[in-house]
């Protein structure tokens, strides 16, 4: 396992934020990964504008007859003042970026796995951090970024990296 980076810090804090704002855990993890991907893309500069990407569901290994049903659930979801694309799969909300759905399995593979058996400690810390703030901060994309994430992103990356290597 390599060091924990800003990507993982963003994903965990965003998932904690979404969970505290009422999303079920699997949807919150999907949202956290989705927002981490969004901010990583923003940092690199988004690709040129064109038509919206086609919704790709092949990696989900879902029977073809259910794929059309899922595509019909494709919609814009708002968490506070932040908007994201979402689909519903078997009654669960999952978020979409770049035409790809982020599931809790993706969160586990790209984020949670990096923490090994320490993820529960990290998750509790992220929840405790977010609980310190007024709901208005959690509902604001800008205030969340500026008040919760940005001031502690490097400190948490360092702390959580040390935790997983201890």
Chimera marker file (.cmm) of the C-alpha trace (Angstrom):
<marker_set name="trace">
<marker id="1" x="0.000" y="0.000" z="0.000" r="1" g="1" b="0" radius="0.5"/>
<marker id="2" x="1.310" y="3.385" z="-0.978" r="1" g="1" b="0" radius="0.5"/>
<marker id="3" x="0.851" y="6.593" z="0.934" r="1" g="1" b="0" radius="0.5"/>
<marker id="4" x="-2.591" y="8.096" z="1.346" r="1" g="1" b="0" radius="0.5"/>
<marker id="5" x="-3.035" y="11.081" z="-0.946" r="1" g="1" b="0" radius="0.5"/>
<marker id="6" x="-5.405" y="13.977" z="-1.332" r="1" g="1" b="0" radius="0.5"/>
<marker id="7" x="-7.638" y="11.847" z="-3.576" r="1" g="1" b="0" radius="0.5"/>
<marker id="8" x="-8.356" y="9.387" z="-0.762" r="1" g="1" b="0" radius="0.5"/>
<marker id="9" x="-8.767" y="12.209" z="1.783" r="1" g="1" b="0" radius="0.5"/>
<marker id="10" x="-11.313" y="13.922" z="-0.473" r="1" g="1" b="0" radius="0.5"/>
<marker id="11" x="-13.208" y="10.683" z="-1.128" r="1" g="1" b="0" radius="0.5"/>
<marker id="12" x="-13.485" y="9.786" z="2.566" r="1" g="1" b="0" radius="0.5"/>
<marker id="13" x="-14.451" y="13.285" z="3.721" r="1" g="1" b="0" radius="0.5"/>
<marker id="14" x="-17.021" y="13.658" z="0.923" r="1" g="1" b="0" radius="0.5"/>
<marker id="15" x="-18.479" y="10.237" z="1.743" r="1" g="1" b="0" radius="0.5"/>
<marker id="16" x="-18.722" y="11.210" z="5.429" r="1" g="1" b="0" radius="0.5"/>
<marker id="17" x="-20.381" y="14.492" z="4.431" r="1" g="1" b="0" radius="0.5"/>
<marker id="18" x="-22.945" y="12.722" z="2.239" r="1" g="1" b="0" radius="0.5"/>
<marker id="19" x="-23.628" y="10.122" z="4.927" r="1" g="1" b="0" radius="0.5"/>
<marker id="20" x="-24.231" y="12.794" z="7.573" r="1" g="1" b="0" radius="0.5"/>
<marker id="21" x="-26.573" y="14.573" z="5.140" r="1" g="1" b="0" radius="0.5"/>
<marker id="22" x="-28.711" y="11.445" z="4.942" r="1" g="1" b="0" radius="0.5"/>
<marker id="23" x="-27.459" y="9.256" z="2.103" r="1" g="1" b="0" radius="0.5"/>
<marker id="24" x="-27.250" y="5.528" z="2.851" r="1" g="1" b="0" radius="0.5"/>
<marker id="25" x="-23.667" y="4.291" z="3.277" r="1" g="1" b="0" radius="0.5"/>
<marker id="26" x="-23.347" y="2.731" z="-0.215" r="1" g="1" b="0" radius="0.5"/>
<marker id="27" x="-24.649" y="5.905" z="-1.870" r="1" g="1" b="0" radius="0.5"/>
<marker id="28" x="-22.438" y="8.072" z="0.354" r="1" g="1" b="0" radius="0.5"/>
<marker id="29" x="-19.349" y="6.090" z="-0.681" r="1" g="1" b="0" radius="0.5"/>
<marker id="30" x="-20.383" y="6.401" z="-4.330" r="1" g="1" b="0" radius="0.5"/>
<marker id="31" x="-20.778" y="10.166" z="-3.867" r="1" g="1" b="0" radius="0.5"/>
<marker id="32" x="-17.402" y="10.449" z="-2.119" r="1" g="1" b="0" radius="0.5"/>
<marker id="33" x="-15.573" y="8.661" z="-4.914" r="1" g="1" b="0" radius="0.5"/>
<marker id="34" x="-17.508" y="10.642" z="-7.521" r="1" g="1" b="0" radius="0.5"/>
<marker id="35" x="-16.501" y="13.977" z="-5.984" r="1" g="1" b="0" radius="0.5"/>
<marker id="36" x="-12.867" y="12.894" z="-5.605" r="1" g="1" b="0" radius="0.5"/>
<marker id="37" x="-12.811" y="12.017" z="-9.314" r="1" g="1" b="0" radius="0.5"/>
<marker id="38" x="-14.505" y="15.344" z="-10.124" r="1" g="1" b="0" radius="0.5"/>
<marker id="39" x="-11.940" y="17.406" z="-8.178" r="1" g="1" b="0" radius="0.5"/>
<marker id="40" x="-9.022" y="15.415" z="-9.616" r="1" g="1" b="0" radius="0.5"/>
<marker id="41" x="-10.358" y="16.124" z="-13.132" r="1" g="1" b="0" radius="0.5"/>
<marker id="42" x="-10.862" y="19.796" z="-12.270" r="1" g="1" b="0" radius="0.5"/>
<marker id="43" x="-7.285" y="20.039" z="-11.037" r="1" g="1" b="0" radius="0.5"/>
<marker id="44" x="-5.967" y="18.588" z="-14.312" r="1" g="1" b="0" radius="0.5"/>
<marker id="45" x="-8.359" y="20.679" z="-16.379" r="1" g="1" b="0" radius="0.5"/>
<marker id="46" x="-11.477" y="19.173" z="-17.844" r="1" g="1" b="0" radius="0.5"/>
<marker id="47" x="-11.362" y="17.792" z="-21.374" r="1" g="1" b="0" radius="0.5"/>
<marker id="48" x="-12.866" y="19.938" z="-24.101" r="1" g="1" b="0" radius="0.5"/>
<marker id="49" x="-16.620" y="20.258" z="-24.040" r="1" g="1" b="0" radius="0.5"/>
<marker id="50" x="-18.630" y="18.041" z="-26.270" r="1" g="1" b="0" radius="0.5"/>
<marker id="51" x="-21.777" y="16.021" z="-26.021" r="1" g="1" b="0" radius="0.5"/>
<marker id="52" x="-22.357" y="14.454" z="-22.605" r="1" g="1" b="0" radius="0.5"/>
<marker id="53" x="-20.646" y="11.090" z="-22.308" r="1" g="1" b="0" radius="0.5"/>
<marker id="54" x="-22.668" y="7.990" z="-23.010" r="1" g="1" b="0" radius="0.5"/>
<marker id="55" x="-23.709" y="6.184" z="-19.837" r="1" g="1" b="0" radius="0.5"/>
<marker id="56" x="-21.517" y="3.063" z="-19.707" r="1" g="1" b="0" radius="0.5"/>
<marker id="57" x="-22.848" y="0.273" z="-17.541" r="1" g="1" b="0" radius="0.5"/>
<marker id="58" x="-20.963" y="-2.744" z="-18.932" r="1" g="1" b="0" radius="0.5"/>
<marker id="59" x="-18.594" y="-3.061" z="-15.974" r="1" g="1" b="0" radius="0.5"/>
<marker id="60" x="-21.538" y="-3.515" z="-13.628" r="1" g="1" b="0" radius="0.5"/>
<marker id="61" x="-22.241" y="-6.997" z="-15.056" r="1" g="1" b="0" radius="0.5"/>
<marker id="62" x="-25.988" y="-6.519" z="-15.023" r="1" g="1" b="0" radius="0.5"/>
<marker id="63" x="-28.392" y="-8.438" z="-17.287" r="1" g="1" b="0" radius="0.5"/>
<marker id="64" x="-29.186" y="-6.499" z="-20.454" r="1" g="1" b="0" radius="0.5"/>
<marker id="65" x="-32.902" y="-6.178" z="-19.623" r="1" g="1" b="0" radius="0.5"/>
<marker id="66" x="-32.023" y="-4.289" z="-16.427" r="1" g="1" b="0" radius="0.5"/>
<marker id="67" x="-29.607" y="-1.927" z="-18.198" r="1" g="1" b="0" radius="0.5"/>
<marker id="68" x="-32.414" y="-0.067" z="-19.967" r="1" g="1" b="0" radius="0.5"/>
<marker id="69" x="-34.275" y="0.257" z="-16.682" r="1" g="1" b="0" radius="0.5"/>
<marker id="70" x="-31.161" y="1.741" z="-15.044" r="1" g="1" b="0" radius="0.5"/>
<marker id="71" x="-30.638" y="4.156" z="-17.938" r="1" g="1" b="0" radius="0.5"/>
<marker id="72" x="-34.179" y="5.446" z="-17.407" r="1" g="1" b="0" radius="0.5"/>
<marker id="73" x="-33.256" y="6.415" z="-13.822" r="1" g="1" b="0" radius="0.5"/>
<marker id="74" x="-30.372" y="8.639" z="-14.996" r="1" g="1" b="0" radius="0.5"/>
<marker id="75" x="-30.928" y="12.069" z="-13.440" r="1" g="1" b="0" radius="0.5"/>
<marker id="76" x="-29.349" y="15.053" z="-11.760" r="1" g="1" b="0" radius="0.5"/>
<marker id="77" x="-29.052" y="14.740" z="-7.987" r="1" g="1" b="0" radius="0.5"/>
<marker id="78" x="-28.467" y="17.652" z="-5.662" r="1" g="1" b="0" radius="0.5"/>
<marker id="79" x="-26.670" y="17.419" z="-2.333" r="1" g="1" b="0" radius="0.5"/>
<marker id="80" x="-27.023" y="20.900" z="-0.939" r="1" g="1" b="0" radius="0.5"/>
<marker id="81" x="-25.852" y="23.212" z="-3.711" r="1" g="1" b="0" radius="0.5"/>
<marker id="82" x="-23.733" y="20.535" z="-5.392" r="1" g="1" b="0" radius="0.5"/>
<marker id="83" x="-25.061" y="18.689" z="-8.424" r="1" g="1" b="0" radius="0.5"/>
<marker id="84" x="-24.062" y="15.284" z="-9.722" r="1" g="1" b="0" radius="0.5"/>
<marker id="85" x="-25.454" y="12.692" z="-12.111" r="1" g="1" b="0" radius="0.5"/>
<marker id="86" x="-27.066" y="9.666" z="-10.535" r="1" g="1" b="0" radius="0.5"/>
<marker id="87" x="-28.667" y="6.352" z="-11.465" r="1" g="1" b="0" radius="0.5"/>
<marker id="88" x="-30.653" y="3.904" z="-9.413" r="1" g="1" b="0" radius="0.5"/>
<marker id="89" x="-29.607" y="0.259" z="-9.358" r="1" g="1" b="0" radius="0.5"/>
<marker id="90" x="-31.725" y="-2.193" z="-7.392" r="1" g="1" b="0" radius="0.5"/>
<marker id="91" x="-33.164" y="0.645" z="-5.323" r="1" g="1" b="0" radius="0.5"/>
<marker id="92" x="-29.766" y="2.192" z="-4.506" r="1" g="1" b="0" radius="0.5"/>
<marker id="93" x="-28.535" y="5.569" z="-5.678" r="1" g="1" b="0" radius="0.5"/>
<marker id="94" x="-25.119" y="5.578" z="-7.361" r="1" g="1" b="0" radius="0.5"/>
<marker id="95" x="-23.300" y="8.533" z="-8.824" r="1" g="1" b="0" radius="0.5"/>
<marker id="96" x="-21.952" y="8.873" z="-12.352" r="1" g="1" b="0" radius="0.5"/>
<marker id="97" x="-19.047" y="10.848" z="-13.813" r="1" g="1" b="0" radius="0.5"/>
<marker id="98" x="-17.527" y="10.502" z="-17.252" r="1" g="1" b="0" radius="0.5"/>
<marker id="99" x="-20.301" y="8.081" z="-18.149" r="1" g="1" b="0" radius="0.5"/>
<marker id="100" x="-19.178" y="5.629" z="-15.436" r="1" g="1" b="0" radius="0.5"/>
<marker id="101" x="-21.062" y="4.630" z="-12.315" r="1" g="1" b="0" radius="0.5"/>
<marker id="102" x="-19.166" y="4.682" z="-9.028" r="1" g="1" b="0" radius="0.5"/>
<marker id="103" x="-20.325" y="1.865" z="-6.741" r="1" g="1" b="0" radius="0.5"/>
<marker id="104" x="-19.362" y="0.979" z="-3.185" r="1" g="1" b="0" radius="0.5"/>
<marker id="105" x="-17.166" y="-1.754" z="-4.704" r="1" g="1" b="0" radius="0.5"/>
<marker id="106" x="-15.280" y="0.949" z="-6.646" r="1" g="1" b="0" radius="0.5"/>
<marker id="107" x="-14.907" y="2.975" z="-3.432" r="1" g="1" b="0" radius="0.5"/>
<marker id="108" x="-13.548" y="-0.092" z="-1.683" r="1" g="1" b="0" radius="0.5"/>
<marker id="109" x="-11.067" y="-0.776" z="-4.499" r="1" g="1" b="0" radius="0.5"/>
<marker id="110" x="-9.889" y="2.819" z="-5.059" r="1" g="1" b="0" radius="0.5"/>
<marker id="111" x="-10.092" y="4.227" z="-1.533" r="1" g="1" b="0" radius="0.5"/>
<marker id="112" x="-10.940" y="1.905" z="1.334" r="1" g="1" b="0" radius="0.5"/>
<marker id="113" x="-8.429" y="-0.788" z="0.375" r="1" g="1" b="0" radius="0.5"/>
<marker id="114" x="-5.582" y="1.736" z="0.710" r="1" g="1" b="0" radius="0.5"/>
<marker id="115" x="-6.325" y="1.912" z="4.444" r="1" g="1" b="0" radius="0.5"/>
<marker id="116" x="-6.359" y="-1.842" z="5.037" r="1" g="1" b="0" radius="0.5"/>
<marker id="117" x="-7.791" y="-2.767" z="8.428" r="1" g="1" b="0" radius="0.5"/>
<marker id="118" x="-7.549" y="0.877" z="9.576" r="1" g="1" b="0" radius="0.5"/>
<marker id="119" x="-10.415" y="2.129" z="7.429" r="1" g="1" b="0" radius="0.5"/>
<marker id="120" x="-12.968" y="2.053" z="10.261" r="1" g="1" b="0" radius="0.5"/>
<marker id="121" x="-10.738" y="4.366" z="12.328" r="1" g="1" b="0" radius="0.5"/>
<marker id="122" x="-10.350" y="6.745" z="9.377" r="1" g="1" b="0" radius="0.5"/>
<marker id="123" x="-14.099" y="6.653" z="8.684" r="1" g="1" b="0" radius="0.5"/>
<marker id="124" x="-14.893" y="7.532" z="12.306" r="1" g="1" b="0" radius="0.5"/>
<marker id="125" x="-12.396" y="10.405" z="12.221" r="1" g="1" b="0" radius="0.5"/>
<marker id="126" x="-13.918" y="11.744" z="8.991" r="1" g="1" b="0" radius="0.5"/>
<marker id="127" x="-17.409" y="11.572" z="10.498" r="1" g="1" b="0" radius="0.5"/>
<marker id="128" x="-16.194" y="13.339" z="13.655" r="1" g="1" b="0" radius="0.5"/>
<marker id="129" x="-14.544" y="16.087" z="11.589" r="1" g="1" b="0" radius="0.5"/>
<marker id="130" x="-17.699" y="16.706" z="9.559" r="1" g="1" b="0" radius="0.5"/>
<marker id="131" x="-19.919" y="16.598" z="12.672" r="1" g="1" b="0" radius="0.5"/>
<marker id="132" x="-18.021" y="19.615" z="14.046" r="1" g="1" b="0" radius="0.5"/>
<marker id="133" x="-19.588" y="21.847" z="11.399" r="1" g="1" b="0" radius="0.5"/>
<marker id="134" x="-22.994" y="23.357" z="10.947" r="1" g="1" b="0" radius="0.5"/>
<marker id="135" x="-25.246" y="21.637" z="8.406" r="1" g="1" b="0" radius="0.5"/>
<marker id="136" x="-24.994" y="24.773" z="6.247" r="1" g="1" b="0" radius="0.5"/>
<marker id="137" x="-21.252" y="24.130" z="5.774" r="1" g="1" b="0" radius="0.5"/>
<marker id="138" x="-21.958" y="20.530" z="4.760" r="1" g="1" b="0" radius="0.5"/>
<marker id="139" x="-24.636" y="21.644" z="2.303" r="1" g="1" b="0" radius="0.5"/>
<marker id="140" x="-22.291" y="24.093" z="0.563" r="1" g="1" b="0" radius="0.5"/>
<marker id="141" x="-19.820" y="22.769" z="-1.986" r="1" g="1" b="0" radius="0.5"/>
<marker id="142" x="-17.603" y="25.821" z="-1.508" r="1" g="1" b="0" radius="0.5"/>
<marker id="143" x="-17.745" y="25.930" z="2.300" r="1" g="1" b="0" radius="0.5"/>
<marker id="144" x="-17.123" y="22.192" z="2.557" r="1" g="1" b="0" radius="0.5"/>
<marker id="145" x="-14.071" y="22.513" z="0.320" r="1" g="1" b="0" radius="0.5"/>
<marker id="146" x="-12.700" y="25.683" z="1.934" r="1" g="1" b="0" radius="0.5"/>
<marker id="147" x="-13.556" y="24.954" z="5.568" r="1" g="1" b="0" radius="0.5"/>
<marker id="148" x="-13.326" y="21.183" z="5.992" r="1" g="1" b="0" radius="0.5"/>
<marker id="149" x="-11.204" y="19.703" z="3.200" r="1" g="1" b="0" radius="0.5"/>
<marker id="150" x="-8.611" y="22.279" z="2.169" r="1" g="1" b="0" radius="0.5"/>
<marker id="151" x="-7.208" y="23.276" z="5.598" r="1" g="1" b="0" radius="0.5"/>
<marker id="152" x="-6.573" y="19.666" z="6.655" r="1" g="1" b="0" radius="0.5"/>
<marker id="153" x="-6.042" y="17.704" z="3.408" r="1" g="1" b="0" radius="0.5"/>
<marker id="154" x="-2.253" y="17.456" z="3.726" r="1" g="1" b="0" radius="0.5"/>
<marker id="155" x="-2.339" y="16.906" z="7.487" r="1" g="1" b="0" radius="0.5"/>
<marker id="156" x="-4.843" y="14.031" z="7.076" r="1" g="1" b="0" radius="0.5"/>
<marker id="157" x="-2.914" y="12.506" z="4.154" r="1" g="1" b="0" radius="0.5"/>
<marker id="158" x="0.217" y="12.463" z="6.316" r="1" g="1" b="0" radius="0.5"/>
<marker id="159" x="-1.587" y="11.242" z="9.441" r="1" g="1" b="0" radius="0.5"/>
<marker id="160" x="-3.531" y="8.529" z="7.625" r="1" g="1" b="0" radius="0.5"/>
<marker id="161" x="-0.427" y="7.401" z="5.721" r="1" g="1" b="0" radius="0.5"/>
<marker id="162" x="1.377" y="6.976" z="9.047" r="1" g="1" b="0" radius="0.5"/>
<marker id="163" x="-1.601" y="5.115" z="10.464" r="1" g="1" b="0" radius="0.5"/>
<marker id="164" x="-1.669" y="2.522" z="7.678" r="1" g="1" b="0" radius="0.5"/>
<marker id="165" x="2.087" y="1.920" z="7.819" r="1" g="1" b="0" radius="0.5"/>
<marker id="166" x="2.180" y="1.482" z="11.612" r="1" g="1" b="0" radius="0.5"/>
<link id1="1" id2="2" r="1" g="1" b="0" radius="0.2"/>
<link id1="2" id2="3" r="1" g="1" b="0" radius="0.2"/>
<link id1="3" id2="4" r="1" g="1" b="0" radius="0.2"/>
<link id1="4" id2="5" r="1" g="1" b="0" radius="0.2"/>
<link id1="5" id2="6" r="1" g="1" b="0" radius="0.2"/>
<link id1="6" id2="7" r="1" g="1" b="0" radius="0.2"/>
<link id1="7" id2="8" r="1" g="1" b="0" radius="0.2"/>
<link id1="8" id2="9" r="1" g="1" b="0" radius="0.2"/>
<link id1="9" id2="10" r="1" g="1" b="0" radius="0.2"/>
<link id1="10" id2="11" r="1" g="1" b="0" radius="0.2"/>
<link id1="11" id2="12" r="1" g="1" b="0" radius="0.2"/>
<link id1="12" id2="13" r="1" g="1" b="0" radius="0.2"/>
<link id1="13" id2="14" r="1" g="1" b="0" radius="0.2"/>
<link id1="14" id2="15" r="1" g="1" b="0" radius="0.2"/>
<link id1="15" id2="16" r="1" g="1" b="0" radius="0.2"/>
<link id1="16" id2="17" r="1" g="1" b="0" radius="0.2"/>
<link id1="17" id2="18" r="1" g="1" b="0" radius="0.2"/>
<link id1="18" id2="19" r="1" g="1" b="0" radius="0.2"/>
<link id1="19" id2="20" r="1" g="1" b="0" radius="0.2"/>
<link id1="20" id2="21" r="1" g="1" b="0" radius="0.2"/>
<link id1="21" id2="22" r="1" g="1" b="0" radius="0.2"/>
<link id1="22" id2="23" r="1" g="1" b="0" radius="0.2"/>
<link id1="23" id2="24" r="1" g="1" b="0" radius="0.2"/>
<link id1="24" id2="25" r="1" g="1" b="0" radius="0.2"/>
<link id1="25" id2="26" r="1" g="1" b="0" radius="0.2"/>
<link id1="26" id2="27" r="1" g="1" b="0" radius="0.2"/>
<link id1="27" id2="28" r="1" g="1" b="0" radius="0.2"/>
<link id1="28" id2="29" r="1" g="1" b="0" radius="0.2"/>
<link id1="29" id2="30" r="1" g="1" b="0" radius="0.2"/>
<link id1="30" id2="31" r="1" g="1" b="0" radius="0.2"/>
<link id1="31" id2="32" r="1" g="1" b="0" radius="0.2"/>
<link id1="32" id2="33" r="1" g="1" b="0" radius="0.2"/>
<link id1="33" id2="34" r="1" g="1" b="0" radius="0.2"/>
<link id1="34" id2="35" r="1" g="1" b="0" radius="0.2"/>
<link id1="35" id2="36" r="1" g="1" b="0" radius="0.2"/>
<link id1="36" id2="37" r="1" g="1" b="0" radius="0.2"/>
<link id1="37" id2="38" r="1" g="1" b="0" radius="0.2"/>
<link id1="38" id2="39" r="1" g="1" b="0" radius="0.2"/>
<link id1="39" id2="40" r="1" g="1" b="0" radius="0.2"/>
<link id1="40" id2="41" r="1" g="1" b="0" radius="0.2"/>
<link id1="41" id2="42" r="1" g="1" b="0" radius="0.2"/>
<link id1="42" id2="43" r="1" g="1" b="0" radius="0.2"/>
<link id1="43" id2="44" r="1" g="1" b="0" radius="0.2"/>
<link id1="44" id2="45" r="1" g="1" b="0" radius="0.2"/>
<link id1="45" id2="46" r="1" g="1" b="0" radius="0.2"/>
<link id1="46" id2="47" r="1" g="1" b="0" radius="0.2"/>
<link id1="47" id2="48" r="1" g="1" b="0" radius="0.2"/>
<link id1="48" id2="49" r="1" g="1" b="0" radius="0.2"/>
<link id1="49" id2="50" r="1" g="1" b="0" radius="0.2"/>
<link id1="50" id2="51" r="1" g="1" b="0" radius="0.2"/>
<link id1="51" id2="52" r="1" g="1" b="0" radius="0.2"/>
<link id1="52" id2="53" r="1" g="1" b="0" radius="0.2"/>
<link id1="53" id2="54" r="1" g="1" b="0" radius="0.2"/>
<link id1="54" id2="55" r="1" g="1" b="0" radius="0.2"/>
<link id1="55" id2="56" r="1" g="1" b="0" radius="0.2"/>
<link id1="56" id2="57" r="1" g="1" b="0" radius="0.2"/>
<link id1="57" id2="58" r="1" g="1" b="0" radius="0.2"/>
<link id1="58" id2="59" r="1" g="1" b="0" radius="0.2"/>
<link id1="59" id2="60" r="1" g="1" b="0" radius="0.2"/>
<link id1="60" id2="61" r="1" g="1" b="0" radius="0.2"/>
<link id1="61" id2="62" r="1" g="1" b="0" radius="0.2"/>
<link id1="62" id2="63" r="1" g="1" b="0" radius="0.2"/>
<link id1="63" id2="64" r="1" g="1" b="0" radius="0.2"/>
<link id1="64" id2="65" r="1" g="1" b="0" radius="0.2"/>
<link id1="65" id2="66" r="1" g="1" b="0" radius="0.2"/>
<link id1="66" id2="67" r="1" g="1" b="0" radius="0.2"/>
<link id1="67" id2="68" r="1" g="1" b="0" radius="0.2"/>
<link id1="68" id2="69" r="1" g="1" b="0" radius="0.2"/>
<link id1="69" id2="70" r="1" g="1" b="0" radius="0.2"/>
<link id1="70" id2="71" r="1" g="1" b="0" radius="0.2"/>
<link id1="71" id2="72" r="1" g="1" b="0" radius="0.2"/>
<link id1="72" id2="73" r="1" g="1" b="0" radius="0.2"/>
<link id1="73" id2="74" r="1" g="1" b="0" radius="0.2"/>
<link id1="74" id2="75" r="1" g="1" b="0" radius="0.2"/>
<link id1="75" id2="76" r="1" g="1" b="0" radius="0.2"/>
<link id1="76" id2="77" r="1" g="1" b="0" radius="0.2"/>
<link id1="77" id2="78" r="1" g="1" b="0" radius="0.2"/>
<link id1="78" id2="79" r="1" g="1" b="0" radius="0.2"/>
<link id1="79" id2="80" r="1" g="1" b="0" radius="0.2"/>
<link id1="80" id2="81" r="1" g="1" b="0" radius="0.2"/>
<link id1="81" id2="82" r="1" g="1" b="0" radius="0.2"/>
<link id1="82" id2="83" r="1" g="1" b="0" radius="0.2"/>
<link id1="83" id2="84" r="1" g="1" b="0" radius="0.2"/>
<link id1="84" id2="85" r="1" g="1" b="0" radius="0.2"/>
<link id1="85" id2="86" r="1" g="1" b="0" radius="0.2"/>
<link id1="86" id2="87" r="1" g="1" b="0" radius="0.2"/>
<link id1="87" id2="88" r="1" g="1" b="0" radius="0.2"/>
<link id1="88" id2="89" r="1" g="1" b="0" radius="0.2"/>
<link id1="89" id2="90" r="1" g="1" b="0" radius="0.2"/>
<link id1="90" id2="91" r="1" g="1" b="0" radius="0.2"/>
<link id1="91" id2="92" r="1" g="1" b="0" radius="0.2"/>
<link id1="92" id2="93" r="1" g="1" b="0" radius="0.2"/>
<link id1="93" id2="94" r="1" g="1" b="0" radius="0.2"/>
<link id1="94" id2="95" r="1" g="1" b="0" radius="0.2"/>
<link id1="95" id2="96" r="1" g="1" b="0" radius="0.2"/>
<link id1="96" id2="97" r="1" g="1" b="0" radius="0.2"/>
<link id1="97" id2="98" r="1" g="1" b="0" radius="0.2"/>
<link id1="98" id2="99" r="1" g="1" b="0" radius="0.2"/>
<link id1="99" id2="100" r="1" g="1" b="0" radius="0.2"/>
<link id1="100" id2="101" r="1" g="1" b="0" radius="0.2"/>
<link id1="101" id2="102" r="1" g="1" b="0" radius="0.2"/>
<link id1="102" id2="103" r="1" g="1" b="0" radius="0.2"/>
<link id1="103" id2="104" r="1" g="1" b="0" radius="0.2"/>
<link id1="104" id2="105" r="1" g="1" b="0" radius="0.2"/>
<link id1="105" id2="106" r="1" g="1" b="0" radius="0.2"/>
<link id1="106" id2="107" r="1" g="1" b="0" radius="0.2"/>
<link id1="107" id2="108" r="1" g="1" b="0" radius="0.2"/>
<link id1="108" id2="109" r="1" g="1" b="0" radius="0.2"/>
<link id1="109" id2="110" r="1" g="1" b="0" radius="0.2"/>
<link id1="110" id2="111" r="1" g="1" b="0" radius="0.2"/>
<link id1="111" id2="112" r="1" g="1" b="0" radius="0.2"/>
<link id1="112" id2="113" r="1" g="1" b="0" radius="0.2"/>
<link id1="113" id2="114" r="1" g="1" b="0" radius="0.2"/>
<link id1="114" id2="115" r="1" g="1" b="0" radius="0.2"/>
<link id1="115" id2="116" r="1" g="1" b="0" radius="0.2"/>
<link id1="116" id2="117" r="1" g="1" b="0" radius="0.2"/>
<link id1="117" id2="118" r="1" g="1" b="0" radius="0.2"/>
<link id1="118" id2="119" r="1" g="1" b="0" radius="0.2"/>
<link id1="119" id2="120" r="1" g="1" b="0" radius="0.2"/>
<link id1="120" id2="121" r="1" g="1" b="0" radius="0.2"/>
<link id1="121" id2="122" r="1" g="1" b="0" radius="0.2"/>
<link id1="122" id2="123" r="1" g="1" b="0" radius="0.2"/>
<link id1="123" id2="124" r="1" g="1" b="0" radius="0.2"/>
<link id1="124" id2="125" r="1" g="1" b="0" radius="0.2"/>
<link id1="125" id2="126" r="1" g="1" b="0" radius="0.2"/>
<link id1="126" id2="127" r="1" g="1" b="0" radius="0.2"/>
<link id1="127" id2="128" r="1" g="1" b="0" radius="0.2"/>
<link id1="128" id2="129" r="1" g="1" b="0" radius="0.2"/>
<link id1="129" id2="130" r="1" g="1" b="0" radius="0.2"/>
<link id1="130" id2="131" r="1" g="1" b="0" radius="0.2"/>
<link id1="131" id2="132" r="1" g="1" b="0" radius="0.2"/>
<link id1="132" id2="133" r="1" g="1" b="0" radius="0.2"/>
<link id1="133" id2="134" r="1" g="1" b="0" radius="0.2"/>
<link id1="134" id2="135" r="1" g="1" b="0" radius="0.2"/>
<link id1="135" id2="136" r="1" g="1" b="0" radius="0.2"/>
<link id1="136" id2="137" r="1" g="1" b="0" radius="0.2"/>
<link id1="137" id2="138" r="1" g="1" b="0" radius="0.2"/>
<link id1="138" id2="139" r="1" g="1" b="0" radius="0.2"/>
<link id1="139" id2="140" r="1" g="1" b="0" radius="0.2"/>
<link id1="140" id2="141" r="1" g="1" b="0" radius="0.2"/>
<link id1="141" id2="142" r="1" g="1" b="0" radius="0.2"/>
<link id1="142" id2="143" r="1" g="1" b="0" radius="0.2"/>
<link id1="143" id2="144" r="1" g="1" b="0" radius="0.2"/>
<link id1="144" id2="145" r="1" g="1" b="0" radius="0.2"/>
<link id1="145" id2="146" r="1" g="1" b="0" radius="0.2"/>
<link id1="146" id2="147" r="1" g="1" b="0" radius="0.2"/>
<link id1="147" id2="148" r="1" g="1" b="0" radius="0.2"/>
<link id1="148" id2="149" r="1" g="1" b="0" radius="0.2"/>
<link id1="149" id2="150" r="1" g="1" b="0" radius="0.2"/>
<link id1="150" id2="151" r="1" g="1" b="0" radius="0.2"/>
<link id1="151" id2="152" r="1" g="1" b="0" radius="0.2"/>
<link id1="152" id2="153" r="1" g="1" b="0" radius="0.2"/>
<link id1="153" id2="154" r="1" g="1" b="0" radius="0.2"/>
<link id1="154" id2="155" r="1" g="1" b="0" radius="0.2"/>
<link id1="155" id2="156" r="1" g="1" b="0" radius="0.2"/>
<link id1="156" id2="157" r="1" g="1" b="0" radius="0.2"/>
<link id1="157" id2="158" r="1" g="1" b="0" radius="0.2"/>
<link id1="158" id2="159" r="1" g="1" b="0" radius="0.2"/>
<link id1="159" id2="160" r="1" g="1" b="0" radius="0.2"/>
<link id1="160" id2="161" r="1" g="1" b="0" radius="0.2"/>
<link id1="161" id2="162" r="1" g="1" b="0" radius="0.2"/>
<link id1="162" id2="163" r="1" g="1" b="0" radius="0.2"/>
<link id1="163" id2="164" r="1" g="1" b="0" radius="0.2"/>
<link id1="164" id2="165" r="1" g="1" b="0" radius="0.2"/>
<link id1="165" id2="166" r="1" g="1" b="0" radius="0.2"/>
</marker_set>
